[in-house]
Amino acid sequence: MPVLYFHFDDGFAVLDSCGVDLPDTAAVRAEAIATIADILRDGDVRALWDGRPFRLWVTDQPAGKGATLFALHVRAIGVAGGD
């Protein structure tokens, strides 16, 4: 497979300019899941609970350009004021 680029947006876009060389579609999907899992586990997810969805998308060119191969969207739906 060609080098693919993993971009993330939670209200602030992080655009990949380096890319990742993975052997096949299954590996690309696994990397996307692992990346979003890392963000959800270790990142600042307050925006998610404020109703802003997270999006990770994979393209064939850097900086969010080119063809999008697929995207993952994560949205939290819950009761407001649960503090």
N, CA, C and O of each residue as an XYZ file, in Angstrom:
332
protein
N       0.839     -1.183      0.000
C       0.000      0.000      0.000
C       0.885      1.247      0.000
O       2.026      1.216      0.460
N       0.340      2.336     -0.521
C       1.093      3.592     -0.455
C       1.122      4.113      0.981
O       0.396      3.620      1.844
N       1.955      5.099      1.223
C       1.968      5.752      2.527
C       0.619      6.430      2.731
O       0.103      7.092      1.830
N       0.051      6.258      3.927
C      -1.251      6.842      4.244
C      -1.099      7.805      5.411
O      -0.178      7.686      6.220
N      -2.014      8.756      5.483
C      -1.924      9.847      6.444
C      -3.146      9.837      7.347
O      -4.282      9.770      6.877
N      -2.896      9.906      8.660
C      -3.943      9.828      9.671
C      -4.134     11.214     10.281
O      -3.223     11.740     10.920
N      -5.291     11.796     10.090
C      -5.598     13.141     10.567
C      -6.673     13.053     11.643
O      -7.484     12.127     11.657
N      -6.665     14.036     12.546
C      -7.602     14.016     13.661
C      -8.159     15.412     13.873
O      -7.442     16.404     13.738
N      -9.448     15.486     14.207
C     -10.073     16.774     14.492
C     -11.050     16.621     15.646
O     -11.992     15.832     15.575
N     -10.822     17.376     16.700
C     -11.735     17.423     17.852
C     -12.162     18.865     18.097
O     -12.431     19.260     19.232
N     -12.220     19.638     17.032
C     -12.437     21.076     17.116
C     -11.143     21.804     16.804
O     -11.147     22.994     16.487
N     -10.046     21.088     16.896
C      -8.717     21.560     16.530
C      -8.093     20.462     15.671
O      -7.848     19.359     16.159
N      -7.839     20.749     14.425
C      -7.340     19.730     13.498
C      -5.841     19.483     13.676
O      -5.052     20.418     13.808
N      -5.477     18.219     13.676
C      -4.082     17.792     13.667
C      -3.894     17.031     12.364
O      -4.406     15.924     12.201
N      -3.151     17.637     11.432
C      -2.989     17.061     10.102
C      -1.630     16.387      9.991
O      -0.598     16.992     10.283
N      -1.640     15.152      9.572
C      -0.444     14.320      9.432
C       0.324     14.730      8.182
O      -0.245     14.797      7.093
N       1.608     15.002      8.339
C       2.440     15.328      7.184
C       3.517     14.271      6.935
O       4.243     14.342      5.944
N       3.619     13.281      7.847
C       4.646     12.238      7.713
C       4.103     10.954      7.098
O       4.745     10.360      6.232
N       2.939     10.530      7.535
C       2.330      9.315      7.012
C       2.882      8.047      7.616
O       3.871      8.055      8.349
N       2.213      6.954      7.288
C       2.565      5.625      7.781
C       2.484      4.655      6.622
O       1.539      4.688      5.834
N       3.472      3.798      6.523
C       3.490      2.763      5.490
C       3.019      1.460      6.126
O       3.714      0.887      6.965
N       1.849      0.998      5.730
C       1.266     -0.219      6.293
C       1.021     -1.220      5.166
O       0.813     -0.821      4.020
N       1.045     -2.521      5.482
C       1.026     -3.536      4.429
C      -0.311     -3.754      3.725
O      -0.331     -4.147      2.558
N      -1.439     -3.505      4.417
C      -2.724     -3.826      3.800
C      -3.857     -3.068      4.491
O      -3.639     -2.370      5.481
N      -5.055     -3.214      3.958
C      -6.224     -2.508      4.486
C      -6.505     -2.885      5.940
O      -6.869     -2.024      6.741
N      -6.343     -4.142      6.282
C      -6.585     -4.567      7.667
C      -5.639     -3.847      8.628
O      -6.047     -3.455      9.721
N      -4.396     -3.675      8.232
C      -3.424     -2.977      9.073
C      -3.768     -1.498      9.201
O      -3.577     -0.909     10.265
N      -4.271     -0.895      8.136
C      -4.682      0.514      8.170
C      -5.856      0.676      9.129
O      -5.867      1.599      9.944
N      -6.826     -0.197      9.041
C      -7.985     -0.132      9.938
C      -7.569     -0.333     11.392
O      -8.052      0.366     12.283
N      -6.678     -1.282     11.630
C      -6.197     -1.536     12.992
C      -5.456     -0.316     13.533
O      -5.617      0.035     14.702
N      -4.656      0.327     12.708
C      -3.935      1.531     13.126
C      -4.908      2.666     13.448
O      -4.702      3.400     14.414
N      -5.956      2.813     12.655
C      -6.954      3.853     12.912
C      -7.647      3.613     14.250
O      -7.826      4.549     15.029
N      -8.034      2.381     14.522
C      -8.681      2.043     15.789
C      -7.727      2.274     16.954
O      -8.123      2.831     17.978
N      -6.472      1.852     16.807
C      -5.485      2.041     17.870
C      -5.239      3.526     18.127
O      -5.085      3.941     19.275
N      -5.202      4.318     17.070
C      -4.967      5.754     17.210
C      -6.110      6.425     17.950
O      -5.877      7.200     18.878
N      -7.333      6.141     17.555
C      -8.484      6.763     18.224
C      -8.584      6.266     19.668
O      -8.973      7.027     20.554
N      -8.242      5.014     19.914
C      -8.257      4.477     21.281
C      -7.228      5.197     22.152
O      -7.515      5.533     23.301
N      -6.036      5.432     21.614
C      -5.006      6.169     22.355
C      -5.482      7.574     22.702
O      -5.285      8.038     23.825
N      -6.101      8.242     21.753
C      -6.600      9.594     21.989
C      -7.670      9.588     23.066
O      -7.657     10.434     23.960
N      -8.589      8.650     22.989
C      -9.661      8.574     23.984
C      -9.127      8.213     25.364
O      -9.646      8.689     26.373
N      -8.099      7.380     25.416
C      -7.545      6.945     26.698
C      -6.639      8.011     27.311
O      -6.708      8.258     28.515
N      -5.788      8.646     26.497
C      -4.725      9.499     27.028
C      -4.899     10.989     26.742
O      -4.195     11.816     27.320
N      -5.828     11.334     25.859
C      -5.962     12.727     25.454
C      -6.940     13.513     26.301
O      -7.552     12.994     27.235
N      -7.067     14.769     25.948
C      -8.029     15.659     26.599
C      -9.359     15.482     25.881
O      -9.520     15.954     24.755
N     -10.300     14.818     26.507
C     -11.571     14.488     25.856
C     -12.737     15.346     26.359
O     -13.898     14.993     26.154
N     -12.435     16.455     27.007
C     -13.514     17.322     27.499
C     -14.422     17.775     26.360
O     -15.638     17.855     26.536
N     -13.852     18.071     25.199
C     -14.660     18.529     24.062
C     -15.675     17.463     23.657
O     -16.794     17.782     23.255
N     -15.282     16.214     23.765
C     -16.186     15.117     23.418
C     -17.420     15.157     24.310
O     -18.539     14.987     23.824
N     -17.232     15.378     25.601
C     -18.352     15.412     26.547
C     -19.150     16.706     26.441
O     -20.265     16.798     26.955
N     -18.580     17.701     25.776
C     -19.310     18.945     25.511
C     -20.133     18.857     24.235
O     -20.745     19.841     23.819
N     -20.151     17.691     23.617
C     -20.978     17.481     22.440
C     -20.276     17.639     21.107
O     -20.901     17.506     20.054
N     -18.976     17.922     21.140
C     -18.236     18.041     19.884
C     -17.680     16.678     19.478
O     -16.942     16.060     20.245
N     -18.024     16.209     18.294
C     -17.536     14.896     17.868
C     -16.055     14.933     17.523
O     -15.511     15.973     17.152
N     -15.425     13.791     17.653
C     -14.049     13.601     17.202
C     -14.104     12.920     15.840
O     -14.996     12.114     15.577
N     -13.159     13.244     14.989
C     -13.084     12.594     13.678
C     -11.636     12.256     13.384
O     -10.751     13.098     13.542
N     -11.394     11.041     12.961
C     -10.107     10.602     12.452
C     -10.349     10.171     11.018
O     -11.251      9.376     10.754
N      -9.554     10.686     10.086
C      -9.719     10.269      8.701
C      -8.369      9.972      8.084
O      -7.350     10.554      8.456
N      -8.384      9.059      7.139
C      -7.169      8.560      6.505
C      -7.197      8.953      5.032
O      -8.161      8.683      4.316
N      -6.112      9.601      4.599
C      -6.017     10.038      3.203
C      -4.752      9.493      2.552
O      -3.857      8.964      3.211
N      -4.718      9.645      1.243
C      -3.549      9.190      0.493
C      -2.553     10.319      0.228
O      -1.579     10.125     -0.498
N      -2.791     11.502      0.814
C      -1.868     12.626      0.701
C      -1.767     13.324      2.050
O      -2.683     13.228      2.868
N      -0.651     14.034      2.293
C      -0.471     14.709      3.576
C      -1.388     15.925      3.740
O      -2.035     16.380      2.797
N      -1.416     16.425      4.962
C      -2.098     17.673      5.329
C      -3.600     17.643      5.082
O      -4.206     18.685      4.833
N      -4.208     16.461      5.148
C      -5.661     16.355      4.997
C      -6.142     16.420      3.564
O      -7.346     16.471      3.316
N      -5.224     16.419      2.623
C      -5.604     16.511      1.214
C      -5.653     15.118      0.592
O      -5.316     14.123      1.233
N      -6.075     15.071     -0.651
C      -6.139     13.805     -1.363
C      -7.437     13.070     -1.104
O      -8.376     13.611     -0.520
N      -7.468     11.847     -1.544
C      -8.658     11.014     -1.389
C      -8.748     10.499      0.041
O      -7.759     10.036      0.610
N      -9.944     10.585      0.614
C     -10.187     10.005      1.938
C     -10.567      8.546      1.745
O     -11.528      8.228      1.044
N      -9.797      7.659      2.378
C     -10.067      6.230      2.280
C     -11.188      5.824      3.226
O     -12.050      5.025      2.860
N     -11.182      6.369      4.440
C     -12.268      6.163      5.387
C     -12.099      7.120      6.551
O     -11.057      7.755      6.713
N     -13.148      7.210      7.358
C     -13.124      8.078      8.529
C     -13.828      7.393      9.689
O     -14.744      6.594      9.497
N     -13.387      7.718     10.884
C     -14.036      7.278     12.112
C     -14.577      8.523     12.803
O     -13.870      9.522     12.940
N     -15.824      8.459     13.235
C     -16.447      9.561     13.961
C     -16.840      9.038     15.331
O     -17.460      7.982     15.449
N     -16.472      9.790     16.373
C     -16.801      9.401     17.745
C     -17.583     10.547     18.362
O     -17.143     11.696     18.343
N     -18.737     10.226     18.905
C     -19.587     11.235     19.546
C     -20.106     10.650     20.850
O     -20.545      9.502     20.907
N     -20.045     11.462     21.891
C     -20.589     11.060     23.189
C     -22.014     11.594     23.292
O     -22.270     12.766     23.018
N     -22.911     10.745     23.678
C     -24.305     11.143     23.882
C     -24.646     10.762     25.324
O     -24.551      9.598     25.714
N     -25.035     11.741     26.083
C     -25.325     11.452     27.478
C     -26.176     12.530     28.103
O     -26.644     13.452     27.435
N     -26.360     12.396     29.368
C     -27.181     13.322     30.125
C     -26.338     14.531     30.477
O     -25.238     14.388     31.010
N     -26.839     15.712     30.187
C     -26.133     16.950     30.524
C     -26.112     17.133     32.036
O     -27.030     16.715     32.741
N     -25.048     17.764     32.518
C     -24.957     18.090     33.935
C     -24.725     16.897     34.823
O     -25.203     16.867     35.958
N     -23.998     15.907     34.329
C     -23.770     14.695     35.102
C     -22.639     14.784     36.112
O     -22.175     13.755     36.603
N     -22.175     16.011     36.438
C     -21.066     16.157     37.402
C     -21.471     15.785     38.789
O     -20.657     15.853     39.709
